[in-house]
Amino acid sequence: MTRLIVLTVVATCASVAAFAATEAMMSEEAEVIKIEVSPDELADCRQSLREIGQMPAVTDSGSPILFDGTNDMPSVACVVTEA
């Protein structure tokens, strides 16, 4: 009986420590992926991003994501570069 209590306490402490470590390691700063385009391609790039943004999120196998797990995904922006 004492052994069960000790193992339960150890397992609880380990799970709490793992959760705390995960929270400490998570970055709050959102990543931004920049697509560099020429000035005449900027409108097309933005239009493409709008169209892609309206598509439903899917997994690698093509099945839809049933929960909103896209909040931690990086954002994408079109950036004009000078040639």
PyRosetta script that sets phi, psi and omega in degrees:
from pyrosetta import init, pose_from_sequence

init()
pose = pose_from_sequence("MTRLIVLTVVATCASVAAFAATEAMMSEEAEVIKIEVSPDELADCRQSLREIGQMPAVTDSGSPILFDGTNDMPSVACVVTEA")
pose.set_psi(1, -43.6)
pose.set_omega(1, 179.4)
pose.set_phi(2, -65.5)
pose.set_psi(2, -36.5)
pose.set_omega(2, 179.8)
pose.set_phi(3, -64.1)
pose.set_psi(3, -40.1)
pose.set_omega(3, 178.5)
pose.set_phi(4, -63.6)
pose.set_psi(4, -41.7)
pose.set_omega(4, 179.4)
pose.set_phi(5, -64.9)
pose.set_psi(5, -43.9)
pose.set_omega(5, -180.0)
pose.set_phi(6, -63.7)
pose.set_psi(6, -44.3)
pose.set_omega(6, 178.9)
pose.set_phi(7, -64.4)
pose.set_psi(7, -37.2)
pose.set_omega(7, 177.7)
pose.set_phi(8, -65.0)
pose.set_psi(8, -43.8)
pose.set_omega(8, 179.0)
pose.set_phi(9, -64.7)
pose.set_psi(9, -43.1)
pose.set_omega(9, 179.9)
pose.set_phi(10, -64.2)
pose.set_psi(10, -44.4)
pose.set_omega(10, 179.0)
pose.set_phi(11, -63.3)
pose.set_psi(11, -40.0)
pose.set_omega(11, 178.4)
pose.set_phi(12, -64.9)
pose.set_psi(12, -45.2)
pose.set_omega(12, 179.0)
pose.set_phi(13, -63.2)
pose.set_psi(13, -39.7)
pose.set_omega(13, 179.5)
pose.set_phi(14, -65.3)
pose.set_psi(14, -41.2)
pose.set_omega(14, -179.7)
pose.set_phi(15, -69.4)
pose.set_psi(15, -37.7)
pose.set_omega(15, 177.0)
pose.set_phi(16, -66.0)
pose.set_psi(16, -41.5)
pose.set_omega(16, 178.9)
pose.set_phi(17, -65.4)
pose.set_psi(17, -39.3)
pose.set_omega(17, 178.4)
pose.set_phi(18, -65.8)
pose.set_psi(18, -41.0)
pose.set_omega(18, 177.9)
pose.set_phi(19, -64.0)
pose.set_psi(19, -43.0)
pose.set_omega(19, 179.5)
pose.set_phi(20, -64.5)
pose.set_psi(20, -39.7)
pose.set_omega(20, 179.1)
pose.set_phi(21, -66.4)
pose.set_psi(21, -39.0)
pose.set_omega(21, 178.1)
pose.set_phi(22, -64.1)
pose.set_psi(22, -44.0)
pose.set_omega(22, 178.7)
pose.set_phi(23, -64.2)
pose.set_psi(23, -37.1)
pose.set_omega(23, -179.3)
pose.set_phi(24, -69.8)
pose.set_psi(24, -32.0)
pose.set_omega(24, -177.0)
pose.set_phi(25, -84.4)
pose.set_psi(25, -15.5)
pose.set_omega(25, -177.2)
pose.set_phi(26, -72.3)
pose.set_psi(26, 137.4)
pose.set_omega(26, 179.3)
pose.set_phi(27, -92.1)
pose.set_psi(27, 132.5)
pose.set_omega(27, 178.7)
pose.set_phi(28, -85.6)
pose.set_psi(28, -18.2)
pose.set_omega(28, -177.7)
pose.set_phi(29, -79.4)
pose.set_psi(29, 124.4)
pose.set_omega(29, -178.8)
pose.set_phi(30, -77.3)
pose.set_psi(30, 139.9)
pose.set_omega(30, 179.3)
pose.set_phi(31, -82.9)
pose.set_psi(31, 140.5)
pose.set_omega(31, 177.6)
pose.set_phi(32, -120.0)
pose.set_psi(32, 121.7)
pose.set_omega(32, 176.2)
pose.set_phi(33, -92.5)
pose.set_psi(33, 125.7)
pose.set_omega(33, -177.5)
pose.set_phi(34, -105.4)
pose.set_psi(34, 127.5)
pose.set_omega(34, 175.6)
pose.set_phi(35, -101.3)
pose.set_psi(35, 116.6)
pose.set_omega(35, -178.2)
pose.set_phi(36, -86.9)
pose.set_psi(36, 123.8)
pose.set_omega(36, -179.5)
pose.set_phi(37, -133.2)
pose.set_psi(37, 162.0)
pose.set_omega(37, 175.2)
pose.set_phi(38, -77.0)
pose.set_psi(38, 161.2)
pose.set_omega(38, -177.5)
pose.set_phi(39, -56.8)
pose.set_psi(39, -35.0)
pose.set_omega(39, -178.7)
pose.set_phi(40, -77.2)
pose.set_psi(40, -12.1)
pose.set_omega(40, 178.2)
pose.set_phi(41, -99.5)
pose.set_psi(41, -1.7)
pose.set_omega(41, -175.0)
pose.set_phi(42, -62.1)
pose.set_psi(42, -45.2)
pose.set_omega(42, -178.5)
pose.set_phi(43, -63.1)
pose.set_psi(43, -42.3)
pose.set_omega(43, 178.5)
pose.set_phi(44, -64.2)
pose.set_psi(44, -39.3)
pose.set_omega(44, 179.2)
pose.set_phi(45, -63.3)
pose.set_psi(45, -46.4)
pose.set_omega(45, 179.9)
pose.set_phi(46, -64.5)
pose.set_psi(46, -39.3)
pose.set_omega(46, 177.8)
pose.set_phi(47, -63.3)
pose.set_psi(47, -42.7)
pose.set_omega(47, 178.8)
pose.set_phi(48, -62.2)
pose.set_psi(48, -41.3)
pose.set_omega(48, 178.7)
pose.set_phi(49, -64.7)
pose.set_psi(49, -38.3)
pose.set_omega(49, 177.3)
pose.set_phi(50, -63.2)
pose.set_psi(50, -43.4)
pose.set_omega(50, -179.9)
pose.set_phi(51, -64.6)
pose.set_psi(51, -42.4)
pose.set_omega(51, 179.1)
pose.set_phi(52, -66.7)
pose.set_psi(52, -36.5)
pose.set_omega(52, 179.3)
pose.set_phi(53, -64.3)
pose.set_psi(53, -23.8)
pose.set_omega(53, -179.9)
pose.set_phi(54, -86.4)
pose.set_psi(54, -10.5)
pose.set_omega(54, 178.8)
pose.set_phi(55, -75.8)
pose.set_psi(55, 147.4)
pose.set_omega(55, 177.9)
pose.set_phi(56, -70.5)
pose.set_psi(56, 147.3)
pose.set_omega(56, 178.6)
pose.set_phi(57, -74.2)
pose.set_psi(57, 135.7)
pose.set_omega(57, 179.6)
pose.set_phi(58, -132.0)
pose.set_psi(58, 160.3)
pose.set_omega(58, 176.1)
pose.set_phi(59, -80.6)
pose.set_psi(59, 177.4)
pose.set_omega(59, 179.1)
pose.set_phi(60, -61.1)
pose.set_psi(60, -29.1)
pose.set_omega(60, -179.8)
pose.set_phi(61, -83.4)
pose.set_psi(61, -5.8)
pose.set_omega(61, 178.0)
pose.set_phi(62, 97.8)
pose.set_psi(62, -5.4)
pose.set_omega(62, 179.2)
pose.set_phi(63, -79.3)
pose.set_psi(63, 144.9)
pose.set_omega(63, -177.0)
pose.set_phi(64, -67.6)
pose.set_psi(64, 147.8)
pose.set_omega(64, 175.1)
pose.set_phi(65, -83.4)
pose.set_psi(65, 120.8)
pose.set_omega(65, -173.4)
pose.set_phi(66, -85.2)
pose.set_psi(66, -10.1)
pose.set_omega(66, 178.0)
pose.set_phi(67, -124.6)
pose.set_psi(67, 161.3)
pose.set_omega(67, -177.3)
pose.set_phi(68, -83.1)
pose.set_psi(68, 77.9)
pose.set_omega(68, 179.2)
pose.set_phi(69, -97.4)
pose.set_psi(69, 16.2)
pose.set_omega(69, -177.0)
pose.set_phi(70, -92.4)
pose.set_psi(70, -0.2)
pose.set_omega(70, -177.9)
pose.set_phi(71, -65.6)
pose.set_psi(71, -29.6)
pose.set_omega(71, -177.7)
pose.set_phi(72, -94.3)
pose.set_psi(72, 8.2)
pose.set_omega(72, 179.0)
pose.set_phi(73, -80.6)
pose.set_psi(73, 149.6)
pose.set_omega(73, 179.5)
pose.set_phi(74, -68.8)
pose.set_psi(74, 153.8)
pose.set_omega(74, 175.5)
pose.set_phi(75, -93.5)
pose.set_psi(75, 161.3)
pose.set_omega(75, -176.8)
pose.set_phi(76, -124.5)
pose.set_psi(76, 137.6)
pose.set_omega(76, 179.6)
pose.set_phi(77, -136.8)
pose.set_psi(77, 143.1)
pose.set_omega(77, 174.9)
pose.set_phi(78, -88.0)
pose.set_psi(78, 131.6)
pose.set_omega(78, -177.8)
pose.set_phi(79, -125.5)
pose.set_psi(79, 133.0)
pose.set_omega(79, -179.9)
pose.set_phi(80, -82.0)
pose.set_psi(80, 131.8)
pose.set_omega(80, 175.5)
pose.set_phi(81, -114.9)
pose.set_psi(81, 147.3)
pose.set_omega(81, 176.7)
pose.set_phi(82, -91.4)
pose.set_psi(82, 126.4)
pose.set_omega(82, -177.9)
pose.set_phi(83, -81.8)
pose.dump_pdb("model.pdb")
